[in-house]
Amino acid sequence: MLAVFRKDLRVFLRDRWALAFSVVMPILVITVIAQALLGRHGPGLLVPVVDEDGGPVARTFTKLLGEHADVREVSRADAEQLVAKANRAAAAIVFPPHLSKQYLQGRSSEILLLTDPASAPELQATKMLLLLVDKEAAALADPFAEERITLREQNLTGDRLSVTDFEQRVPGFALMFVLLAVIFGTAVTMHDERDWGTLARLLVAPGGFTRILLGKLGARFVVGLVQMLALLAWGHWMFGVSLGPSPWGFLVLVAAAVFAVVAAGMLVAGLAGTREQTLLLGLALVMVLSGLGGCWWPLWMQPDWMRMISPAVFTTWAMRGLNDLILRQRGLDAMALPVGMLVAYGTVTLAAGLWLFRSRFSAR
């Protein structure tokens, strides 16, 4: 028993990269998760404000909002840009003309919210914040004053004023499980071919090494595509998750996302020198990609440094496309940017993975 213990321990310690991955990668994953959940400091909720009133009540509301959120006074056009196009804010507040006069006279006033229901948690936080500010403003003059504002919503990104929790969560978790299955399936299979001795036979087979690898990756692409479609179809049938108004846009986006996932699996196979390294590196990559890309939580929950680097990972663009289709009910034309980024990422990553794997193993 002692001899087996010493042998296994020496084998593990001999693989220095696996040892490093077992320490460094968990630290990286823990950092990403902890920073996303607990790393926000100060007002992080962006609230564009359009002040069409210019009176004391609107200025008081803006000041009180600034104590709880990142308030930016902008024009109506800029507010719509931040909400509908850039998707940086869940709602913009429009203080209408004569708000101060009506409010000070004790009459109710209607405040317009320009909303993006796809960011449901952030939108709800903005509504609660506005009602809280109304209470605080009223208490300054009359502690027993009743609510003097009503909210009217205008959706800038679709026809619905709300989305379900399932529509918020199912696409992200579907993408995460495809990441797990395809990255591990692609990378581990490549190393299993080497360990079983079949890689050497493939090297002398007609057709060339790269073509053989591409054929194996094609099979993984089909498996991942079917899995992704099945998971989203199940979410649609079981939980009523919308699949968007454009079937072609949906298919093109899913295909581009799975292509990028397969390419990531090939990169892991090229970077890892052993099967053990593949497991550690692959798991860490899945966790980091899921956290940074918004599969687990909305991007607005992340600290600023994570939001700055999140566009560098392909899962961010996959989730952006899925949110545009499912939550914002956008069509094929809105898929151009996310699909283009996914294809570009997949092409570069696939080329790098093929080169690394070929240079490392084809000569053996």
N, C-alpha and C positions, 0 to 999 in steps of 0.2 A: 504493500500500500504506500509506504513511504517513497519507494522508488518511482511509482507511477505519479505521485504528487510532485516529486522533484522534476521528473521528465516533463510533465505538462506545464509546470511553472517556467522551466527553462525555455520551452518552445514558445510560450507566450512572450517572455521577456526578450527573446531573440528578435521578434518582429517589432522593431523600434517604432515604426510608423503606426502600427496598431496600438501600441502603448500610448503614443502621443495622442492619437485620435480618441482613445478612451478617456483621456483627461481633458483635452482642449475642447472637443466637440460638446460634451455636456455643459461645460462652462459657457460656451457660446449660446447654446439653446436656453439655458437658465437666464442668461443676461437678456436675451430678446424677450422672453416671456415676462420676466420681472419688470423690465423697463416699460413694456406695453401696458401692463396692468397697474403698476405702482409708480411709474417714473414721471408722470406729469406733475409739473409744479406751476402754480400761478394760473391765471385765467387762460384756458386753452380753447374754449368754445368761441368760434368766430361768429359774430353777429353783425352783418352789415345793417346800417341804419340810414334811411332816407328821411330827412327832416324837411317836410313840406310845410310845416307849421311855423317854425322859427320862433316860437313863443317860449315862455318860462317853463311850462309843463313839459314840453318836448325836451328842453335842455335838461330838466331835472331827471326825466326818465333816462335819457342818454347817460347822464352822470352815474345814476344808480346802476344801470346795466353794466357800465364800465368797471364797477367794483366786483362783478361776478364773471365777466366774460371779456373777450377781446373784441371791443366795439370799434367799428370803423364807419365814420360818416362818409357816405358816397352818394353819387347820383343814382337815379332810378335805373339808368342803363347799366351802370357798373354793378349795381346790386343784382340785376338779372343775370349779368355775366358770371358773377361769383357763384350764384345758385344753380343756374340752368346749364351753363357751358363748362365752367371750370370745376363745378361740383365741390367747391371748397367750403361752402356753408350750406347748412340744411334749410335755413330760412333767413329772409331779409325782412326787417320791420319797416313799414312805411307809416310815419306819423302824418296824418292828413292835415290839410289846411284847417284853421279855426279850432284845432284840438284844444289849445290852451284856454280859449274863450269858453268853449262848451264845458270843459272840465271844471274850470273855476266857478261856473254858474251851477254846478251840480248836475249837469246833464250828461247822459251817456254818450260816449264817442266810440266810433268803430275804427279799429286799427287793422291795417291790411298786412297779412303775412304772405310773402312770396316764397313758396315752399318747394322742396324736393323731398317727397315722401320716401324716396329710396334710402335716405339717411334718417330712418324713423327714430332711433334713440336720441340722436342729436336734435331732431325736430321737436320731440317731446320735451327735451331739456330746455329748448328755447321758449316754448309755450309756458312751461312752469316758471321760468325765470321772468318772463314778462308779467305774469300774474303776481309774482312775488314783488316785483318792482312797483306794480300798481298799489299793492298793500302798503309798501314802505312810503311811497309818495303821498298816499292818502293820510297815513298816520302822521306825517309832518304837519298837516293842517288840521286834521280832525281824526283822532284815534278811533272814533266810532263810525267813520264814513263807510258807506257801502261801495262795492266795486263800481267804477265809473267807466270802464272800458269793456268792449266786446271785440272778439277776434273774428276776422273773416279771412279764410285761406284761399289762395289762388295757386294752384299747382302749375309750375313752370315747366315740368319735365314729363307730364303725362296727363291722363284723364282721371286717375284715381287720387283721392285725398289721403289714402292710407294703404299700407301693405301689411301682409301678415308676418308673424315671427318666422313661420316656416319658409317664406320666400326670402327672408333675411339670412337664414342659417343653412338651409339644405344645399344650395349651390356651393358654398364654401367647403362644407364637409364632403360633398361629392368629389370636389377637386382634390381634397386632401387624400381621400382613399385611393383615387386614381394615381396620385403621386406615389403613395406607398407601394401599390401593386406594380406599377410600371417601372419605377426606378429600381426597386429591388429585383423585379423579374428580369429586367434588362441587364443590370450590372452583375448580379449573381450568376446568371446563366452564362455570361461570357467567361467568368472565371471557372465555372464548373466544366465548361468545355476544355479548358486547359488542364484542370486537375484530373479529368477523366481520360485525358489523352486524345480526345477527338479533335482538338484544335490542330494538332500536328497533321492529322489526316486531311483536315479542311485546307491546310496550307498547300498541299500538293494536288488538291482537287482542281479540275478545270474551272475557269471563270474568274479567278483572281480573288485575293484575300478581301479586298474592300467590297467587292460585289457580294461575296458571301456574307459579310457583316451587314451590309444593307438589306439583304434578304431576311436575315434574322431580325433586324430592327423593324422591317415591314410587318412581320408577324406580330411583334409586340405592339406596333401602332394599331393594328386591327383589333387586338385584344383590348387595349386601352380605350379605343373609340367605342367599342361595344359596351364596355363597362361604364363609361361616362354617360352614354345615352341611356343605358338601363337605369342607372341611379337617378338621373333627372326625370326619366319617364315615371319611375316609381314615385318620386316626389310629386309629380303632377297628378298622378292617379290617386295616391294615398292622402296627400296633404293639400291638394289644390294649388300647387306651385305653378304659376304661369310660366310658359316657355317662350313668351314673347310673341309679337305680331308677325314675325318673319321666319318661316321655317328654314329658308335658305340662309338667312343670317345666323340662325341658331346652329345649323350644321357646319357652316364655314368656321364659326368661332370655336366650336367644340373640336373640330378637326385640327385647327391651328394650335389649340391648347394642348391636345394630346401629342402632337408633333414636337412641341417644346418639351414636354415631359419625357418623351422617349430620348430626345437629344440629351437631356440632363442625365438620364440613366447611362447613356453611352459615355458621358464625361466622367461619371463616377467610376465606370469600369476602367477608363483610361488612367484615372488618377490613382486608383487603389492597386496596390501590388499583390495583395492576397485577398482571399475570400473574407477573412476576418476584417480587414480594412474596409472592404466593400460594405459590410453590414453597419459598421460604425459611421462611416462617412455618409452612406445613404440615409440612415436614420437622422443624422444631424441635419443633412441638407433638406430633408422633408420637413422637419420641424421649423427650421429657419425660413424656408420658403413659405410655409403656411402662416407663420407669425407675421413676417414682413409683408406678405401679399394680401393680408386681410381675409384669410379663410376662416379665422377664429373670431375676429372682432373687427369692427369698423376701423378704417384707417385713422379717423379723427381721434380715436382713443390713444394713439401712439404719441410718444414725445416727438418733439420737432426733429431731432436727429434721425429718428427712424422714418419719419415721413419724407425726409429729404433723400434717403437712400432707397426707399421702397420702389421707385420707378425703375431701379436697376435690376429688379428681379421680375421674371416673366409672370409669376402668379399675380402680381399687381395688375397687369394688363388683362390677364384672363378674368379676374374678378371684376375689373372695370367693365369688360364686355358683357359678362353675365348680368351685372347689375343694370347696365343700360338696357339689355333685352328684357329681363324679368321684372325689374322694379320700375324702370322708367318707360317701358313699352316702346323702345326705339327700334328702328328697322335695320335693314341691311346696310344702309348708307352710314350708320353710326358705328359699324363694325370695322371700317377701313383702318382706323388708327390702331385699335387693339390687335386686330388680326395681323396687320403689318408688323407691329412690334413682336408679336409671338413668332411669326415666320422668320424675322431677322434674327431674333435670339436663338431660335431652334437651329437655323442654318449655321451660325457661327459656333454654337456649342457642339453641334454634331460634327462639324469639321475638326474642331479641337479634340473631341473625344476619339474620333477615328484615328487621327494622327498619333495621339498618345498611345492608344491601344496597339496600333500597328507597329509603331517604333519600339514598343516595349516587348511585345510578344511574338511578332511575326518572324523575328530572327531566331527564335528559340526552337 
